[in-house]
């Protein structure tokens, strides 16, 4: 690194380098922390935002990885400072971490803005942490590098390789169908998740860390390194070195997070057969970067990119460790170069072209060739129709093909608890042709748009061998799950969207090829129902929940807070 900023050119200089009382105080308090002047003065100050927590199994190893990041920062001549931030544990946080994604984004933004920071390393990976950290960092627009938490080791049970989430849903249905019992389930509890790290399927976590790598905010190959592999330590150290270089180059996130970068991230997500949740998160992330990304962009790009990653649940066979050793994201990207913007910068190279030069695929069944895809077009379809005027999505490659064009009578549930309590009620008359409809599970109605969208199939149908049905909701679903689930219906039912007007027995047609979702009720009847509809009471009367309810936008625009998503500038604080 030959081009280095002079000390007075660093943002942290206004805290440390002037002759005033405040700088004297800042230096004195840094001595109180135990640091010598030569350890930090005149050096880039690097914030390490760590989402480690004792209750987040996806991030439980990040306490150690932060030490590797610090090692890299020191080696490159920077001064690292670790900051604990919200952890957003997908496994434990209720009603859903999605309720708190924007809270972590706010925390990230204000922390980076208010402290003497020249650049940041963002450590996350569990579903909502990746977009939250990048949304907040994009709003501040400092140099930043993302360190993915990495996937956990593959699960094992009785000679079978298990995928977390995906096999949980599968075997839970087997238990409900009477195919396995409590002993098998007890063994599965210890076999599904065997190490630190996020889900090792192509669920939301792996999808979004791959999107981060495609955006260019990680070092090459970072997104698929298993969490407990020694390569993960080396990647963390490399990231610490890289952020110091980014500060000296003056390369901000806005230089990386361009329109072209987001289009490439969408292409990547669709070609991986990734999670439907990426649609919401990438739209929100793009908005923070000043890029307008829409559902139409996803549908347009989906028609141009094949699914090449044979990774569960969109694929049928492999897990993330297989994907990593087959070539990882660099290998994957090397097979779709004609669909990418190769001349944009990344945190490691001046162009993406340089970054993936020489990348190879070592197993053509894990990362397929273009003439042997998992699916001929991208794994997510965007639907329109009178039931979803602002759009809905379906991961059609994870559904049974015979359901991709289906007409059936609706069975409506007004909320998730009622659905859980009554789904097996024989009086509902649910058959394999029924269309299960869940409402009041969207951004405001959930609250927080929980992962309720994979509605359970009634026990009596499971026992008959039924494993998929058409299900429609304004909720999300886990990226590790599967099925003919229509999700993110917008506008949501809680604010009076058409889903609020559906009644049990109404016919609904899903036609994925036509990108259509249609309720067979005439406009006059819908107008009559709309006039009778009464808005439900607010979920929260005070606190963060009330702020959330006032500010949250709909799924098609990313579920950001309006006051955070709007354009405008925020001045740096005066530190003197």
Residue pairs with C-beta under 8 A, 6 or more apart in sequence:
1 76
1 244
1 245
1 248
3 248
3 249
4 77
4 248
5 44
5 247
5 248
5 250
7 13
7 17
7 41
7 42
7 43
8 17
10 17
10 42
10 43
10 44
10 45
10 118
10 247
11 116
11 117
11 118
11 142
11 572
12 44
12 45
12 116
12 117
12 118
14 116
14 575
14 576
15 22
15 23
15 26
15 116
15 575
16 23
16 26
16 27
16 30
16 40
16 41
16 116
17 23
17 41
17 42
18 576
20 576
22 575
22 576
23 575
23 576
26 116
26 575
27 37
27 41
30 40
31 37
35 79
39 79
40 79
43 77
43 78
43 79
44 77
44 78
44 79
44 118
44 119
44 244
44 247
44 248
45 78
45 79
45 81
45 116
45 117
45 118
45 119
46 73
46 78
46 79
46 80
46 81
46 117
46 118
46 119
46 120
46 121
46 240
46 243
46 244
46 247
47 81
47 83
47 111
47 112
47 115
47 117
47 119
47 120
47 121
48 66
48 69
48 70
48 73
48 80
48 81
48 82
48 83
48 120
48 121
48 123
48 240
49 83
49 85
49 108
49 111
49 112
49 120
49 121
49 122
49 123
49 133
50 62
50 63
50 66
50 82
50 83
50 84
50 85
50 123
51 59
51 62
51 85
51 86
51 87
51 88
51 104
51 123
51 124
51 126
51 129
51 133
52 59
52 60
52 61
52 62
52 63
52 66
52 84
52 87
52 123
53 59
53 60
53 87
53 89
54 60
55 87
55 89
55 92
56 87
56 88
56 89
56 91
56 92
56 126
57 89
57 91
57 152
57 193
57 196
57 197
58 89
58 90
58 91
58 125
58 126
58 149
58 152
58 196
58 197
58 198
58 199
58 205
59 87
59 89
59 123
59 124
59 125
59 126
59 129
59 149
59 196
60 196
61 149
61 196
61 197
61 227
61 228
62 123
62 149
64 233
65 123
65 147
65 232
65 233
65 236
66 82
66 123
66 236
68 233
68 234
68 236
68 237
68 240
69 80
69 121
69 123
69 147
69 236
69 237
69 239
69 240
70 80
70 82
70 240
71 237
71 240
72 236
72 237
72 238
72 239
72 240
72 241
72 242
72 244
73 79
73 80
73 121
73 240
73 241
73 243
73 244
74 80
74 240
75 237
75 240
75 241
76 240
76 241
76 242
76 243
76 244
76 245
77 244
78 118
78 119
78 240
78 243
78 244
78 247
80 121
80 240
81 115
81 117
83 111
83 115
85 104
85 107
85 108
85 111
85 133
86 100
86 103
86 104
86 107
86 132
87 126
87 129
88 97
88 100
88 101
88 104
88 124
88 126
88 127
88 128
88 129
88 132
89 97
89 126
90 97
90 126
90 127
90 128
90 204
90 205
93 100
95 446
95 447
95 448
95 450
96 446
96 448
96 449
96 450
96 451
97 126
97 127
97 128
98 128
98 446
98 448
98 449
98 450
98 476
98 559
99 446
99 447
99 448
99 545
99 548
100 128
100 448
101 128
101 131
101 132
101 135
101 281
101 559
102 132
102 135
102 548
102 552
102 559
102 560
102 561
102 564
103 132
103 544
104 128
104 129
104 132
104 133
104 136
105 131
105 132
105 133
105 135
105 136
105 139
105 288
105 564
106 136
106 561
106 564
107 136
108 122
108 132
108 133
108 135
108 136
108 137
108 140
109 135
109 136
109 137
109 139
109 140
109 564
110 136
112 120
112 136
112 137
112 140
112 142
113 140
113 570
113 572
113 573
114 573
116 575
117 142
118 142
118 143
118 247
119 142
119 143
119 144
119 145
119 243
119 244
119 246
119 247
120 137
120 142
120 143
120 144
120 145
120 243
121 144
121 145
121 146
121 147
121 239
121 240
121 243
122 133
122 134
122 137
122 144
122 145
122 146
122 147
123 133
123 147
123 149
124 130
124 132
124 133
124 146
124 147
124 148
124 149
125 148
125 149
125 150
125 197
125 198
125 205
125 209
126 149
126 198
126 205
127 198
127 203
127 204
127 205
127 208
127 277
127 479
128 281
129 149
130 146
130 148
130 205
130 208
130 209
130 211
130 212
130 281
131 208
131 281
131 282
131 284
131 285
133 146
134 144
134 146
134 212
134 215
134 217
134 253
134 257
134 285
134 288
135 284
135 285
135 288
135 560
135 564
136 288
137 144
137 253
138 253
138 254
138 257
138 285
138 288
138 289
139 288
139 564
139 570
141 252
141 253
141 254
142 252
142 253
143 243
143 246
143 247
143 249
143 250
143 251
143 252
143 253
144 217
144 243
144 246
144 253
144 347
145 217
145 218
145 219
145 239
145 242
145 243
145 246
145 347
146 209
146 212
146 217
146 218
146 222
146 239
147 218
147 222
147 235
147 236
147 239
148 209
148 212
148 213
148 218
148 222
148 223
148 225
149 196
149 197
149 198
149 205
149 209
149 227
150 197
150 198
150 209
150 224
150 225
150 226
150 227
150 228
150 229
150 232
151 197
151 198
151 199
151 200
151 205
151 206
151 224
151 226
151 227
151 319
151 320
151 321
151 324
152 164
152 193
152 194
152 195
152 196
152 197
152 198
152 199
152 200
152 226
152 227
152 228
153 194
153 195
153 197
153 200
153 226
153 228
153 321
154 161
154 162
154 163
154 194
154 200
154 319
154 321
155 161
155 162
155 163
155 164
155 167
155 191
155 192
155 193
155 194
155 200
156 162
156 191
156 194
157 187
157 188
157 191
157 192
158 187
161 319
162 188
162 191
162 192
163 199
163 200
163 201
163 312
163 313
163 319
163 480
164 192
164 193
164 199
164 200
164 201
164 203
164 480
165 199
165 201
165 203
165 478
165 479
165 480
165 481
166 201
166 203
166 312
166 313
166 480
166 481
166 482
167 188
167 192
168 188
168 192
168 480
169 454
169 478
169 480
169 481
169 482
171 180
171 184
171 185
171 188
173 456
173 457
173 462
173 467
174 180
175 181
175 184
175 185
176 456
176 459
176 462
177 459
177 462
177 463
178 463
195 226
195 227
195 228
196 227
196 228
197 226
197 227
197 228
198 205
198 206
198 209
198 227
199 205
199 206
199 479
199 480
200 206
200 226
200 319
200 320
200 321
201 311
201 312
201 313
201 319
201 320
201 479
201 480
202 272
202 273
202 274
202 275
202 309
202 311
202 312
202 313
202 314
202 315
202 320
202 323
202 479
203 275
203 313
203 478
203 479
203 480
204 275
204 277
204 278
204 478
204 479
204 480
205 479
206 223
206 224
206 274
206 311
206 320
206 479
207 269
207 272
207 274
207 275
207 277
207 278
207 479
208 275
208 277
208 278
208 281
209 218
209 222
209 223
209 224
210 223
210 224
210 268
210 269
210 272
210 274
210 329
211 265
211 268
211 269
211 274
211 278
211 281
211 282
212 218
212 223
212 265
213 220
213 221
213 222
213 223
213 329
214 261
214 264
214 265
214 267
214 268
214 269
214 329
214 333
215 256
215 257
215 261
215 262
215 264
215 265
216 256
216 261
216 344
216 345
216 346
216 347
216 348
216 352
216 355
217 253
217 256
217 257
217 346
217 347
218 239
218 347
219 235
219 238
219 239
219 242
219 347
219 348
220 330
220 348
220 355
220 356
221 235
221 324
221 328
221 329
221 330
222 235
222 239
223 328
223 329
224 320
224 323
224 324
224 328
224 329
225 231
225 232
225 235
225 324
225 328
226 232
226 320
226 321
226 324
242 347
242 348
243 347
246 347
251 345
251 347
253 289
254 289
254 290
255 345
256 344
256 345
256 346
256 347
257 285
257 286
257 289
257 291
258 289
258 291
258 344
259 291
260 341
260 344
261 341
261 344
262 282
262 285
262 286
262 289
262 291
262 293
263 297
263 301
263 341
264 340
264 341
264 344
264 352
265 282
266 282
266 293
266 297
266 298
266 301
267 301
267 304
267 305
267 336
267 339
267 340
268 274
268 329
268 332
268 333
269 275
269 278
269 282
269 380
270 298
270 301
270 302
270 305
270 307
270 378
270 379
270 380
271 305
271 306
271 307
271 308
271 309
271 332
271 336
271 339
271 378
271 379
272 307
272 308
272 309
272 311
272 314
272 332
272 379
273 307
273 309
273 311
273 314
273 315
273 374
273 375
273 379
273 395
273 397
273 398
274 314
274 379
274 380
274 479
275 395
275 478
275 479
276 380
276 393
276 394
276 395
276 476
276 477
276 479
276 487
276 488
277 476
277 479
278 479
279 295
279 298
279 380
279 393
279 488
280 449
280 476
280 488
280 555
280 558
280 559
281 558
282 293
283 293
283 294
283 295
283 556
283 557
283 558
284 558
284 559
284 560
284 565
285 558
286 292
286 293
286 558
287 293
287 557
287 558
287 560
287 565
288 560
288 564
288 565
290 567
294 556
295 382
295 391
295 393
295 556
296 382
298 378
298 380
298 382
298 393
299 381
299 382
299 515
301 378
302 377
302 378
302 379
302 380
302 381
302 382
303 377
303 378
304 339
304 377
304 378
305 336
305 339
305 377
305 378
306 368
306 370
306 373
306 374
306 375
306 376
306 377
306 378
307 314
307 315
307 368
307 373
307 374
307 375
307 376
307 377
307 378
307 379
307 397
308 332
308 335
308 336
308 367
308 368
308 369
308 370
308 373
308 374
309 315
309 323
309 332
309 366
309 367
309 368
309 374
310 316
310 317
310 318
310 365
310 366
310 367
310 368
310 374
311 317
311 318
311 319
311 320
311 322
311 323
311 366
312 318
312 319
313 398
313 480
313 481
313 482
314 374
314 375
314 379
314 395
314 397
314 398
315 374
316 374
317 365
317 366
318 326
318 365
318 366
322 363
322 366
323 332
323 366
323 367
325 362
325 363
326 361
326 362
326 363
326 366
326 367
327 334
327 359
327 360
327 361
327 362
327 363
327 367
330 355
330 356
330 359
331 359
331 360
331 361
331 362
331 367
332 361
332 367
333 340
333 352
333 356
333 359
334 356
334 359
334 360
334 361
335 361
335 367
335 369
335 370
336 370
337 356
340 352
341 352
342 351
342 352
342 353
342 356
343 351
343 352
343 353
344 351
344 352
345 351
345 352
346 352
346 355
348 355
349 355
361 367
364 372
368 374
374 397
375 397
379 395
379 396
379 397
379 398
380 393
380 394
380 395
380 396
381 393
381 394
381 396
381 512
381 515
382 391
382 392
382 393
382 515
383 391
383 392
383 393
383 394
383 486
383 510
383 512
383 515
383 516
383 517
384 391
384 392
384 515
384 516
384 517
385 516
385 517
385 518
385 519
386 498
386 518
386 519
386 526
387 472
387 489
387 498
387 499
387 502
387 508
387 517
387 518
387 519
388 486
388 489
388 490
388 497
388 498
388 499
388 517
389 490
389 491
389 497
389 498
390 490
390 491
390 497
390 554
390 556
391 488
391 490
391 555
391 556
392 472
392 486
392 487
392 488
392 489
392 490
392 517
393 486
393 487
393 488
394 484
394 485
394 486
394 487
394 510
394 512
395 482
395 485
396 404
396 484
396 512
398 481
398 482
398 483
399 468
399 482
399 483
399 484
399 485
400 467
400 468
400 483
400 484
403 468
403 469
403 470
403 484
403 510
404 484
404 510
404 511
404 512
404 513
405 509
405 510
405 511
405 512
405 513
406 433
406 435
406 470
406 484
406 509
406 510
407 507
407 508
407 509
407 510
407 520
408 433
408 434
408 435
408 470
408 507
408 508
409 433
409 434
409 435
409 504
409 505
409 506
409 507
409 508
410 434
410 435
410 436
410 437
410 472
410 502
410 503
410 504
410 505
410 506
410 507
410 508
411 428
411 429
411 430
411 434
411 435
411 436
411 437
411 504
412 437
412 439
412 502
412 503
412 504
413 419
413 422
413 423
413 436
413 437
413 438
413 439
413 455
414 439
414 440
415 438
415 439
415 440
415 441
416 438
416 441
416 450
416 452
416 475
419 438
419 455
419 456
420 456
422 428
423 430
423 455
423 456
423 458
424 458
424 459
424 460
426 460
428 458
430 436
430 458
430 461
431 461
432 461
432 464
432 466
432 469
434 469
435 469
435 470
435 471
435 472
435 508
435 510
436 455
436 469
436 470
436 471
436 472
437 471
437 472
437 473
437 499
437 502
437 508
438 452
438 453
438 455
438 471
438 472
438 473
438 474
438 475
439 445
439 473
439 474
439 492
439 493
439 494
439 499
439 500
439 502
440 446
440 474
440 492
440 493
440 494
440 536
441 449
441 450
441 452
441 453
441 473
441 474
441 475
441 492
442 449
442 474
442 475
442 489
442 490
442 492
442 493
442 494
442 497
442 554
442 555
443 449
443 492
443 552
443 553
443 554
443 555
443 559
444 492
444 494
444 495
444 539
444 549
444 552
445 474
445 492
445 493
445 494
445 495
445 536
445 539
446 452
446 475
447 539
447 540
447 545
447 548
447 549
448 548
449 474
449 475
449 476
449 488
449 555
449 559
450 475
450 476
451 475
451 476
451 477
451 478
451 481
452 473
452 475
452 476
452 477
453 471
453 473
453 475
453 476
453 477
453 485
453 487
454 471
454 477
454 478
454 481
454 482
454 483
454 485
455 469
455 471
455 473
455 485
457 466
457 467
457 468
457 469
461 469
468 482
468 483
468 484
469 483
469 484
470 484
470 486
470 508
470 510
471 483
471 484
471 485
471 486
472 485
472 486
472 489
472 499
472 508
472 510
472 517
473 485
473 486
473 487
473 489
473 499
474 487
474 488
474 489
474 490
474 492
474 493
474 494
474 497
474 499
474 555
475 487
475 488
476 487
476 488
477 483
477 485
477 487
484 510
486 510
486 517
488 555
488 556
489 497
489 499
489 517
489 555
490 497
490 554
490 555
490 556
491 497
491 554
492 499
492 554
492 555
493 499
493 500
494 500
494 536
495 535
496 530
496 533
496 535
498 519
498 526
500 533
501 519
501 521
501 526
501 529
501 530
501 533
502 508
502 519
502 521
503 529
506 519
506 520
506 521
507 519
507 520
508 517
508 518
508 519
508 520
509 516
509 517
509 518
509 520
510 516
510 517
511 517
511 518
519 526
521 529
538 546
538 549
539 545
539 549
540 546
540 548
540 549
547 561
548 561
551 561
551 562
551 563
551 564
552 559
552 560
552 561
552 562
553 559
553 560
553 561
553 562
553 565
557 565
558 565
